[in-house]
Amino acid sequence: MRYPSGSLVILTGLPGAGKTTLLRRLYGLDGAESVPVTAGTAVVIDSSQSRRHWDGRLTWAPYPVRRAVVFATHVSRIGRALHQGHSVVAHNRGCGPYVLRGFAWLARRHGADFHLLLLDAPAEAALAGQRDRGRVVAPRTFARHRRRWESLLTRVKGGDPAPATGARIVDRAEAGLLEEIVFDSARGVDPGRRRSFRG
């Protein structure tokens, strides 16, 4: 899978869909990282890295505050990597319109193309993934994620990747065939218009 050099690729999907698993397989992550990982010309940034960075350091704060601090750290790391001229592959669980517009703004600010990589898994499979990892999202929260996810999927399938330059949809089987994400094509080429990966 190829993208223009210097792009921001946000990997998103339902909680438990397998996003972190995909990043671990592609980049040899062991799940203990608390800082972004450099892989060739790209920087791999998983939101769990920011969570581990703050583990045990914000015990005094209520959960909404801890969540906000972790997210701010995650976004600042993405911005820093783009500012340094790196291509970025970043995991982000949320796919609400305001979150995506924020990433689009961040990419524009640093002169980067913004692409979405959508890992599509049935809700039942995502819930099973949450149970397997031992971290289950509250039903109301999962329902909200699901509504936003289904809205995004519908738009992308209809040919509208906004606010991204392009978007690709992969299911779990297709993700299992993915061997590498390469950043080397020229700017102005929009590989993300191909909406799904096929081998």
C-alpha positions, -999 to +999 in steps of 0.1 A: +000+000+000+016+033-011+012+069-001+029+101-010+060+109+011+053+130+042+016+120+044-004+115+075-023+082+074-048+077+102-058+041+109-092+040+124-121+016+131-143+004+158-127-004+192-115-039+190-114-041+152-077-050+152-060-017+145-032-021+171-028-057+161-022-046+125+004-020+135+022-046+157+024-071+129+035-045+102+061-028+124+072-054+149+058-036+179+057-055+212+029-036+229+051-021+256+061+011+237+054+044+254+069+066+226+065+067+188+085+042+168+105+051+137+103+026+108+124+038+078+111+072+068+078+068+087+069+073+123+043+049+138+022+065+165-004+044+184-026+061+210-017+033+234+018+047+235+006+080+250-016+061+274+014+041+286+035+073+289+010+086+315+003+053+333+005+058+370+013+095+367-023+110+367-039+088+393-052+120+411-071+131+380-107+120+371-110+098+340-121+125+316-090+146+325-067+116+320-083+108+286-079+144+275-043+145+285-036+112+267-053+125+235-035+158+236-002+139+239-011+117+210-020+146+188+011+166+197+033+136+188+017+134+154+021+171+149+058+170+160+065+141+136+049+159+107+068+191+115+100+171+113+091+161+078+082+124+086+055+103+070+032+092+098+010+062+104-011+068+134-038+048+152-068+067+164-099+051+178-123+080+174-136+088+139-161+116+147-162+145+123-146+170+146-117+147+153-111+140+116-113+178+108-087+183+135-064+158+118-071+174+084-061+208+099-030+194+114-019+179+081-026+211+062-006+231+088+025+210+080+019+207+043+011+170+045-015+149+026-042+134+049-054+098+042-077+075+061-072+038+064-104+023+076-103-012+092-138-025+088-149-053+112-184-063+121-196-050+155-197-085+169-161-091+159-150-058+174-167-067+207-150-100+207-117-082+201-123-060+231-130-091+253-098-108+240-077-078+250-094-075+284-106-039+279-143-036+270-158-003+260-190+007+278-221-001+258-232+035+254-197+045+243-195+017+218-229+026+204-216+061+198-185+049+181-206+026+160-229+054+148-200+076+138-182+047+122-211+037+101-217+073+090-181+076+079-181+042+061-213+052+042-197+085+030-164+069+020-182+041+001-202+068-017-169+084-029-166+111-003-134+108+019-136+143+033-120+158+052-092+134+040-076+135+006-085+099+002-096+068+021-092+031+018-114+005+034-099-029+043-117-057+061-098-081+085-090-106+058-076-079+035-057-064+064-041-098+070-027-098+034-012-063+038+026-067+040+038-031+040+029+006+040+052+025+017+057+063+015+073+070-018+049+081-044+049+117-056+027+144-041-003+151-061-009+114-068-040+103-048-037+066-041-064+069-015-091+072-041-089+034-044-113+026-017-102-009-009-071-030-008-072-062-029-040-082-023 
